[in-house]
Amino acid sequence: MPKTAFEPSIKSRPIYGTLEPRPGKSHLMIADAEGAEAILDLAKSTPKGMFDHTHIIYIPKKTGETFTGRLRELNPAQCYVGPSYEAALPRLRRVLNDAHMGLQVYLSGSEGLMGQAMLEATNAGIPHSAIQTEHRGSTARRMQCVHCKGITEDVTTDPFQCAHCGLHLFVRDHYSRRIAAFQGVRVDAEEPGNVPEPVERFK
Amino acid sequence: MSAGTDKIAVTVTNVVPVNELVTRFRFARTDGGLMPTFSGGAHTVVEMKDGATMRLNPYSLMSDPADRTAYTISVRRDDQGRGGSLFMHRNVKPGLEMVISNPVNLFPLDLRAKKHLMIAGGIGITPFIAQIKQLAASNGNFELHYSVRTASLASYADELSTAHPTRVHIYHDDKKQVIDLENLLDGQPLGTHLYVCGPKGMIKWVRGTAEGLGWPREAVHDEEFLAPPSGKPFEVKLAVSNKVIQVGEHQSLLEAIEAAGVDAPYLCRGGACGQCETDVIGYDGKFLHNDHWLTEEQHASGKKIMPCVSRFEGKTLVLDR
């Protein structure tokens, strides 16, 4: 699956690039699902020996075993394949805690995965503009309900129903780097009960 | 006209020779009031009335940013320079009334950093002295690596080492002591910001090494004030004010514009801040660009000049000023 093209939007909406090798003595690659393909594409142009100093954290989601074999064949110094981002988080935090300046971070896959990993990396002290990203796979969104603050993962329709408070929310492009989520605002605030039919906007 | 900065009338209250080359000056407000607050890394532009010549040189503030009773600067004597530092050393005595600008900070600490790694060369130590006072007051995490020619020319090295023995490291050129830069940078925890102030070669070395080791550009900060170089005199037409002016051998283009009574914007007067950027309307000749503000493409375009440090050789130069 090629990398995703997004419609131009407001300034706060994250934009993603194409992963490229950068100089550094250690490299951290974090991907979910089809994000593995961005790492495999990157590997075509990496300098010799770069994966000797690379740690891959990969969450296959629905892709199962599709990419795990090929990722391991890159012979990274460490390759962790885990069931969820939450399961990988203690490892990610430990890696960032021990890392030195010059660590290169590469994120690929869904917006939810990249946004949350970006948040950990920036909290660890890496400027957000120095972290590379490439979108692959699902365009489903990680949404925050601005009313109850609850997070709903993998939202594909607009409007959608908040998984926490049950309000019907309009999906905005307004993004919070601090929360790593787009903002969802009650769609029937003016006229309670008048909820437009949900449309599948994200896949 | 300095963009957005008021002037402060001050009296020199103290002149202290630090070593063979460096002298420290203390300025208090002539009206007895308090100085504006500043942040570590800020500089002030000192106005020097040297006979018919008006010199305006930027100097980093090195006093405690929390101390509003006075500012102090340290000036290294440059015998080959245009005369600003010699004027400070020879003519500025306690009691002299002078004018300085409000502080401007083009070299601030990034307070999001988890650690501040400072690299100083020679007189480049001065902004770090104020920054260290600021950080020490808030228990900040910093480390200074300070390269000097000899122990006798190591301005403030003893004071800094005594106050912060575990954080300050001094390197003496005459003892062949060199900062082990690659090792030093390689071992820094995530979230470290790197600051360098010193000679051009040192800044280039530190920036280049950091880039090669994968340091983000946003985490590397430098400051270098350029003194306007002397050169052949040249003539300039100022289109907006409809004046033709002569730029003297030891005068900068900005100084010549000011001497003609034309109000031009400036801040740092050292090629760093970008405030004096001026559009070129027409030219027949060669630009001598000396700033580190414009890009190489802009330098080559013949459409922009930084009059604080850059010069011109040729027949005609017309500026939008």
Interface residues (C-beta under 8 A of the other chain):
Chain A: R22 P23 G24 K25 L96 A99 H100 M101 G102 L103 Q104 A124 G125 I126 P127 S129 A130
Chain B: R112 A113 K114 L185 D186 G187 Q188 P189 L190 G191 T192 L194 E211 G212 L213 G214 W215 P216 R217 E218 A219
